[in-house]
């Protein structure tokens, strides 16, 4: 599904989730009217004694939600990668003895931190 269609469907779900159609659990079990509403609404709230019990989502709208979620994950990952590169932009890579010394210093620091944790310091 193209990103614009996905975002439009997700917006529609959000709008209907706040102010969309509702049915009770009893109506859900006794009637099939909700089946004609679901494709156009995309989402229907199912209530039981006034509390939300479940949400019915059309297949297409569920796929749009999943696609939207995947798209957000990809954007977050891209932002994290960009931030990582920016934070290391000025760093010069270590090699040889300097790398070995830096690694030992990190390990000593972690050892000290773990010992403090175990000792309750």
N, C-alpha and C positions, 0 to 999 in steps of 0.2 A: 504494500500500500504506500503510495507517495506520501512524503512527510506532511504536506499541506492537508491531505485528506485525513491523515492520522490525527493531526492537531485539531482539525475541525470536529472529528468524531469524539475526541477526548473532551473538548469544550462542551459538546452536546451532552455527554454523559455527566459532566460536572454540573451543568445547568439543570438537567433533569433530576440528578441526585438531590439537589437542594429544593427543587420545587416541582418535581415530576409526579407522575401517577403513582398511586399506592393501592394496594389491595391487602385484604386480611388473609391470614392463613386459611380461614374457612372459605372465603371467596375463591382462593387459589384451588382448593380441592373440589369445590362444587361447581365451578363455572369454567368456561373456556374463553370468556371474553378477553382475558389478559393476553391470549395468544395473538389476537388481532392488533392489540395495542403495542406489543413488544417490538415488532420490526420498525415502527415509526418512532416510538419513544426511545428505543435502544436500551432503556433501563427502567425497571419497575421496583419500587420498594415493597417488600412484603412485611406486614406488621402483625404482631400477635399481642393483643391486649394493649395496644397503643405504643408498644416498643418495636423498634426495627428488629425483625427476626432474620431477614435475608434480603438479598438483592437479586433480581433476575436480570441477566444481561443477554442481549442478542448475541449470536455468534460473531457477527461482524464487529460489534462494539467491543466485545471481549478481545478480539484480535487487535483492534485499534489501541486498546489499553496496553496490551502486551507490547505492541510495536512502539508506543509512546514511551513505555518504561525502558525498552531496549535502547531507544534513541537517547534518552536522558543518561543512561549508563555510559553510552559511547561518548557523549559530550563531556561527562564528568571525567572519564578516563583521559580524553584529549586534554582537558584542562590540567589534570594532575601531571601528565607527561610534560606539558609546556612549563608548568611551575617547576618541575624537577630540572629541566634543562636551564631555565632561567636562574635557579639557585646555584647551579654548578657552572654558570657561564664564566666566572672569574677564577675558578679553581684550576690549578695546574695539576695534572695527573702525576702521581708519585711512581717511582720505579726503583728497583734495586734495593740498596740499603735503607733509603728513606722510606720506602713502602713497608719494609720489614719492621723498622722502628715504629712507624705509625700504627701498624697492626698490633704490635706488642703493647703499645701505650693504650690502645682501645681495649684490649683484652685485660690489662691490669686494672683499668678503670671499672670495667664490668665486674671483674672479680671482687674488687673492693665494694662495689654497690651491692652485689649479691651477698657478700659476707655481712655487710651492715644490715641487710634485710633479715638474714637468718639470725643474727645476733640481737635483733630488735633495737638497733641503734638508729 
